[in-house]
């Protein structure tokens, strides 16, 4: 079973993502701040990380940078969850994000189908060595 780490300070977002990802067949670990997220990412193997950008203690951008420079975590694909504008997507992709998902409370109130589809797609693009395949 693949394991996904959800790092988001919103209890609602963590709960809904955890519920829907578990229904989709994933094991889910959650963290409420950047510090705990980094610690959890380094503790054991994670297949994918969903990372909010606006986090307490350590910002999402700093978490992303730390993940991508750490030998233990640099090959874990990270999907950035943010309510920031789409214009930030290129910057986040340059920092190492595998994908960008614009979130809002409305996104998760009915269904997380779009997020699940993106998670499935990103995980499908990861090859047997655990490294994300080059795209483009």
C-alpha positions as CSV (number, residue, x, y, z in Angstrom):
1,X,0.0,0.0,0.0
2,X,1.4,3.4,-1.0
3,X,1.8,6.0,1.7
4,X,1.0,9.7,1.3
5,X,2.0,12.4,3.8
6,X,-0.4,15.3,3.9
7,X,1.1,18.5,5.4
8,X,-1.5,21.1,6.0
9,X,-2.4,23.4,8.9
10,X,-6.1,23.2,8.1
11,X,-7.8,20.4,10.1
12,X,-10.6,20.3,7.6
13,X,-8.2,19.8,4.7
14,X,-6.2,17.1,6.5
15,X,-9.3,15.2,7.5
16,X,-11.0,15.3,4.1
17,X,-7.8,14.5,2.2
18,X,-7.1,11.6,4.7
19,X,-10.6,10.2,4.3
20,X,-10.7,10.4,0.5
21,X,-7.2,9.1,0.0
22,X,-7.8,6.2,2.3
23,X,-11.0,5.4,0.4
24,X,-8.8,5.4,-2.8
25,X,-6.6,2.8,-1.2
26,X,-3.7,4.9,0.2
27,X,-2.2,4.8,3.6
28,X,-2.2,8.4,4.9
29,X,0.0,10.2,7.5
30,X,-0.8,13.8,8.4
31,X,1.2,16.7,9.8
32,X,-0.2,20.1,10.9
33,X,2.9,22.2,10.4
34,X,6.1,22.4,8.3
35,X,8.4,21.2,11.1
36,X,6.3,18.1,11.8
37,X,6.0,17.5,8.1
38,X,9.8,17.5,7.5
39,X,10.3,15.2,10.5
40,X,7.6,12.8,9.3
41,X,9.0,12.8,5.7
42,X,12.4,11.7,7.0
43,X,11.2,9.1,9.4
44,X,10.1,6.4,6.9
45,X,9.4,5.9,3.3
46,X,6.6,8.1,1.8
47,X,5.5,7.6,-1.8
48,X,4.2,11.1,-2.2
49,X,3.8,14.3,-0.2
50,X,0.8,16.7,-0.4
51,X,2.2,20.0,0.9
52,X,0.4,23.2,1.7
53,X,2.4,26.4,1.2
54,X,1.1,28.5,4.0
55,X,2.2,26.6,7.1
56,X,3.2,27.5,10.7
57,X,6.8,27.0,12.0
58,X,8.4,26.3,8.7
59,X,6.8,27.6,5.5
60,X,5.8,25.2,2.7
61,X,8.3,26.7,0.4
62,X,11.1,26.1,2.9
63,X,9.8,22.5,3.5
64,X,9.8,21.9,-0.3
65,X,13.4,23.2,-0.6
66,X,14.5,21.1,2.4
67,X,12.9,18.0,1.0
68,X,14.5,18.4,-2.4
69,X,18.0,18.9,-1.0
70,X,17.9,16.0,1.4
71,X,19.2,12.6,0.1
72,X,16.5,10.8,2.1
73,X,13.6,12.7,0.5
74,X,14.7,14.3,-2.7
75,X,13.0,11.7,-4.9
76,X,9.6,11.8,-3.2
77,X,7.2,13.6,-5.5
78,X,5.6,16.6,-3.9
79,X,2.2,18.0,-4.9
80,X,1.8,21.6,-3.8
81,X,-1.5,22.4,-2.3
82,X,-2.2,26.1,-2.3
83,X,-4.8,28.8,-2.5
84,X,-2.2,31.1,-4.0
85,X,-2.5,32.1,-7.7
86,X,-1.6,29.9,-10.6
87,X,1.2,32.3,-11.4
88,X,3.2,30.7,-8.5
89,X,3.0,27.3,-10.2
90,X,6.1,27.8,-12.3
91,X,8.2,29.0,-9.4
92,X,7.1,26.0,-7.3
93,X,7.8,23.6,-10.2
94,X,11.3,25.1,-10.5
95,X,11.8,24.4,-6.7
96,X,11.0,20.7,-7.3
97,X,7.3,20.3,-7.0
98,X,5.9,17.5,-9.1
99,X,2.5,19.2,-9.5
100,X,0.4,22.0,-8.3
101,X,-3.2,21.7,-7.0
102,X,-5.2,24.8,-6.3
103,X,-7.2,24.2,-3.2
104,X,-10.2,25.8,-1.6
105,X,-12.6,24.7,1.0
106,X,-15.1,24.2,-1.8
107,X,-12.7,21.9,-3.6
108,X,-13.0,19.4,-0.8
109,X,-16.7,19.8,0.3
110,X,-18.2,17.7,-2.4
111,X,-15.4,15.4,-3.5
112,X,-11.7,15.2,-3.7
113,X,-11.9,13.4,-7.1
114,X,-9.6,15.9,-8.8
115,X,-6.9,15.6,-6.1
116,X,-7.1,11.8,-6.2
117,X,-6.8,11.8,-10.0
118,X,-3.7,14.0,-9.7
119,X,-2.2,11.8,-7.0
120,X,-2.7,8.7,-9.1
121,X,-1.2,10.5,-12.1
122,X,1.9,11.6,-10.3
123,X,2.5,8.2,-8.7
124,X,2.0,6.6,-12.1
125,X,4.8,8.8,-13.5
126,X,7.3,7.5,-10.9
127,X,9.5,4.7,-12.2
128,X,10.7,1.6,-10.4
129,X,13.8,3.4,-8.9
130,X,11.6,5.8,-7.0
131,X,12.7,8.7,-9.1
132,X,10.2,10.9,-10.9
133,X,10.3,10.5,-14.6
134,X,11.4,13.5,-16.6
135,X,8.5,15.2,-18.4
136,X,8.6,17.5,-21.4
